[in-house]
Each structure stands twice: as structure tokens, then as C-alpha cells.
Amino acid sequence: MAAVNRPRLPAVAAPTAGWRRTLLWGVPAAALLVLAAASLRLQPALEEFAPPSQVLYDVQGQVLAYKLSEDGYLRLKTRAGEVDPLYLKMLLAAEDHNFHTHPGVDFKALLRALLSNLRSGHIVSGASTLAMQNMRLLHRRARGYLAKAAEMAQAVLFTLRYGRAQVLDTYLTHAPFGSNIEGVKAAALRWFGHLPDHLTPAEAALLVALPRAPELIRPDRHPHSALYYRNEVLRLAAQRGVIAYDVLEAATQERLPQRLLPIEQRAYNLGQALFLRHRATELYSTISPTVQSVLLEEARRFNQDRLRPDQRSTLAIVVVDDLSHEIVGYLSSALPSYKLNLPQALRSPGSALKPFIYALAFEQGQLHPRTMLKDAPRLYELWRPQNYSGTFTGELAAEQALRLSLNLPALEITKSLSPAYILGRLNSGRERVVLPAHSSAQLALALGGCGISLKDLTALYSALNTDGRYFEPALLISREQALTRRAASQAETSASTTSAERSLSKTGSASDSVPGGLFLEAPSARAVFEILRGTPRPRGFAAATEVAYKTGTSFRNRDFISVGSSGSATVGVWIGRPDNAPQAGGPALSEAAPYLFDTLQKLPRRPLDKEVLPRTGPLAPNPPAALREHASSATAQSSASDLVLDFPREDTTVMPDQSGRLYLSYHGGVPPYYLMLDGQSAPDEHYVQFTQGGAHRLSVLDAAGHSAAATVWVVFER
């Protein structure tokens, strides 16, 4: 191996005349003086060190997000158990050979260095221990013998007070590694792109060498210096039996890192939101790296696969594991420019609350999946709601009305249950569903006239998958839980368990969670879940796909929502703009549902075993006689006479009056009536308002769901 010239580090100025006398008598005297004052000032506290950066970890210990420390450093708390044992052996061999035997100051090494310096006439070696280096990092004093004496005294006191393990952990957290990097964990991530739990001999040696002169040994700026001092550490490690000489030969040939690497923050917005609420340095989440990778892939697909009509729309996704009852995937926004935690924002759910309204009606004995309902126009005071399609279906079963997300049947069920009752059951003691300011629960609750976060909505749908038992999904766990799960995962990996046999997240089991409360009776929740398995699929996905789901489209397409379950996973998808502006496109079936299905197909799948329930009540194949028809439908029977549009007739030419109005004539049917022009509601039940000529479609509808229509050609008077 070619010799490398030893680079010169900053020289330490030699003391002036009389320095031998100072070394022999001054240093011990100063040390005794400082030790005598230890009880007053020299007892260092851990709190005196600069605080570490805040960091959020996934369940496998990978960094999801971080926040620089208050003094601008990336300083990740590091413990001896989190780094490769080879690095620790090299560190002690090079920096503190007698670490486990001295009290914080290695007096043997100090005497040896003193004699060596006396013989040479200048300082050629030092004897700083890790504890002494900690004290130097803490106080950053100017060099000098009195400063060195104080450093020694504090090192002894620190070791006695906190123990050797804390001395080592403090060094591993605060040692400098160039730029604004402090601590071995941060250094390994920035220089090598991975955690320090597994290091090559060359990587370990570089991390040992860098703190000696971080800016002068940086491999990206001073590769010759970095190479020399890394190889010196490797040679010393070989001499002291830490590595074999053949390992030394191979390690010295390993390339140095060429640049500092960015740390991918796979849940940046979530982390920043959590850092504002929690002061802890380290936060351990239930996020699965496998699931998070799927969500990031969906984000890339959202941004790249097609040109969206509205470039300011973004995507948010939440994944809940219904076995562990934990959030295992969390996408705050598909657009990095939005530094927002969007799954926690209150948004209109559109029709996404309808399944719970049906479930409550099943539970109260007011409805059965095969109860016949009327999808017909009705007037609620001054409000004439209609379906998203602008048409009405007439008579159909409740299960089909839910699958088609029809508005009028849902409103009638809401009216019979009472909106206040529905709101109380949805919230169950906590404010999930939020009404507009200074308002009370109204019928519009069924159509999205309220606010709920995607996280809470996904948790409610998770309760449908668990037969009505609601679990508040966990997101943060303790460090002890994180370590236990990580060890179990590593043991599973070493046992060569295939990914297909593994759980969705392996973050735990249901026994780890707080017992769930009864949100819905099991038969009602199961009945709704089975209905939702028959909801029409988005284009491109097979009808047989085992997904129970529902969509929601809010007023003027402000929100596209799709939430559903497959196996043990429940996923919530939202597409919208943070400023709540309308979006192009729609409905949610074509906008949000494809991302739901694609996400569920890519997640590791495991079944959710469910209890066999008796086929009674809402699970019975047929309704009892009293529930064959909903009460609201019975009051809207059609008239003996058919609804007929007398004027205008089909394929006629008509001329509106000077204001653009055309008055219609019709008879029969069941009042009240209302008119439609080209699929849009007219302002009055007697006339329609034209703004331009040409072909137009006119319709009149009655309370029984009957309609009469005609296509006419409109001309204006010249």
C-alpha cells in the first residue's frame, strides 16, 4: 500500500520558558484547586449540554422527520446500543484505551504523555479521555493548563456522578463530524446514508477519526487528510487486535464518501406537527416503512402519472391496521411545497357519513338492507336536494340506495332518526364531527354539511371493519415498545419468514391497544360492511376485488374522499386544495377511489378473522313485514293519474318571453313538483329560464319520483 504523507493538523503553540516547572507543579496544583471547588461549580450536569435535535422514527428505527436543534445543529441522540460494536472497539482503542478502568482521567496515559512531551520539548501527544473530551465540548474553553486541569476535574466528577455508560452516550451524541453534524447517528446518516448499527471497518474508522479535526478531515473537502487519519485508526485497531490484518488491508482500499447525503424525511409534515405538540427529543411512531413506501409511491403517481386539471390539488392518505389498531401509514401531502398536516384538517366528508346513518337505522330497527325506499324529489322547506347525477331512481332497496349513494333516501332516514341523535352517536363523547359555527345538527349532515378530519373518518370506517368496536388508532409508542417490536421483527427476519406471512406492519397486536368501545352493534356494522363490498368499483379495478368502501364528494368538488377496508387494513384517501377552493374533475369515484384501491392492492395483506354472527335482524335475508317499506316512502304513493307534460311537446320549437322565461303546463302526478332545465333545477315550479337558444331538455318531476320530459328547440325573438 502506497504511503500517504501525514497532513498537518493545527499546531498547538509551545509554552514559554519555565514550562517544565509549570508542568511538574502547576498542573497538579491547579487540578487540586479545581477539585476542591467541585461542590460549588465543577459538577457538570447533563442539562448543560446543547439539547439534541427532535426526531421522529418509524417502527423499524428509521428517521421519518427531524428538526434541527435550537443552535442549528443536526444532533441526534445516540446510545452505545445503537451503534456497531466494532465502532465502539475502534473508538476506545484510538481515543481511550483504559476507558473501563480509569475514573474519567487516565493518569497512566497522562504521565506517559507528560514524559513524552518533556523529552521532545514540545507537545507531541495528549491523553484526553472521552470524559475529558465531553467536558471540552461542553465548555469550549481556550487551551491552557488551567483549562486542562478544570477539564480533568470535571471529567472525574461527571464519571462519578453519571457512570461510564453515560460518558460514552454523551460523546456519541455530541462529538462533531463536520458541517453542522454532531453525534454518531447523524454522522452515519449524512456521510453513509444509513444508521450506525451496521458499519464497515472503513466507515467505523472514519467516524473515529473525524472528531479530531472535523473540518480538516472532512472527506468531501480534504480527502487526503481523511484517508490518512482513517487508515491510522485502522492500523491502530489492527495492532490492538480489534480487526485482523487482512481486514485492515481490505478496509484501507475502501473509497471515502464523496459528499454529505441528505436524510430522506418520509413523513416531514407529520413530524413537524408532532414536534410542536411534544417536547420529547425522540418520538417513536407506529409507521411501517413498508406501508410508508407505498404511500410515497402513490404520491409520485399522483404528481406524475397524469396532468391534473388543477395543479394546486394534493393528495393525503391514512392507513390504519385493524389488528393492532395503529396508524401504520401517513401521507400528509403529495406536494412537498405544502408544509401542512392535511389528514388532521377539518374537511367536508360529502356522502362519506351515509354508511353510519344506515347502520344506526339498522340498529334502531327502522331499516333493513332490503327495505324499499323512494328516491324521489322532495321539498325540505326551501331546500330541494338532488343526487349528484341530477336524476332520480324511484323505488329501490336500502342496500342499493347506499351503494349508489343516493341523497333523498339518506335524508329521509336522517329525518326519521333525527340529525342530533346521529351527531351524538358519531361523536360518542368527543368532537369528531364538527358543525359550522353557531349551527345545530340539520338534515344536511347526511350530505356533508359538517367537518371531519381524514384521520377521524378513517378511524370510524375502521370500526365498520371490526364489527362496530371503535379503537382510537395509536400513532406514538414508547421507546421500550419500539425496541421490543424491533427485536421481534429482527428475529422474524433471521428466521427467514416470507413477506407474505408477515403482518401488515408488525407493530404489535390488538392486545397492545386500549380496549375498544362499542360504537355500533355488531350486526348493524357487519350489514353495512357487507353492503359496501358491493359498491361500484372505479374504472380499471375488478368487481371481485375484496374492498368495502364508500366515496364522498363535497359541494363544488372541494373534497374528493374515498375510505374503505380490505383484510386488516383500512385506508382513507383525500384529494383537495388546502385553501378549500373548488376543483375540476369529479366525482370521488373517478378521482379518489383509484388511489384507495391501488393502495390496498399494494399493502401486505393479512385477513381479519371475524366472529360468525347469527343471520337475524339486519343480517337476515329478508326484512320483517313492518320493514318491507320505509315509513317515508309509504306517504309518497303515486297518484292514479300519470304525470303528463302538456306544453311544450317533444321536438317542438318554442320562443321564451322577453325575460327568457318559458312557462310549462303539466297535469297528474303527486305534488310538490319541480322543474329541471338541462339537468339543473329551475328557480320555480311553473317556468324555466333560458339564457341562450338551441336544443334544450326540459323535465318535470313529482314527489312520487315520476317524471315527464321533452327536448325542444329554443329561439329568441329578433
Secondary structure by P-SEA (a helix, b strand, c coil): cccccccccccccccccaaaaaaacaaaaaaaaaaaaccccccccccccccccbbbbcccccccccccccccccccccccccccaaaaaaaaaccccccccccccaaaaaaaaaaaaaaacccccccccaaaaaaaaaccccccaaaaaaaaaaaaaaaaaccaaaaaaaaaaccccccccccaaaaaaaacccccccccaaaaaaaaccccccccccccccaaaaaaaaaaaaaaaaaaccccaaaaaaaaacccccbbbbcccccaaaaaaaaaaccccbbbbcccaaaaaaaaaaaaaaaccccccccccbbbbbbbccccccccccccccccccccccccbbbbccccaaaaaaaaaaaaccccccccccbbbbbccccccccccccccccccaaaaaaacccaaaaaaaaaacaaaaaaaaaccccccccccccccccccccccccccaaaaaaaaaaaaaccccccccccccaaaaaaaaaaaaaaaaaccccccccccccccccccccccccccaaaaaaaaaaaaaccccccccccccccbbbbbcccccbbbbbbccccbbbbbbbcccccccccccccccccaaaaaaaaaacbbbbbbbccccccccccccccccccccaaaaacccccccccccccccbbbbbbcccbbbbbbcccccccbbbbccccccccccccccccccbbbbbbbcccccbbbbbbbbbccc
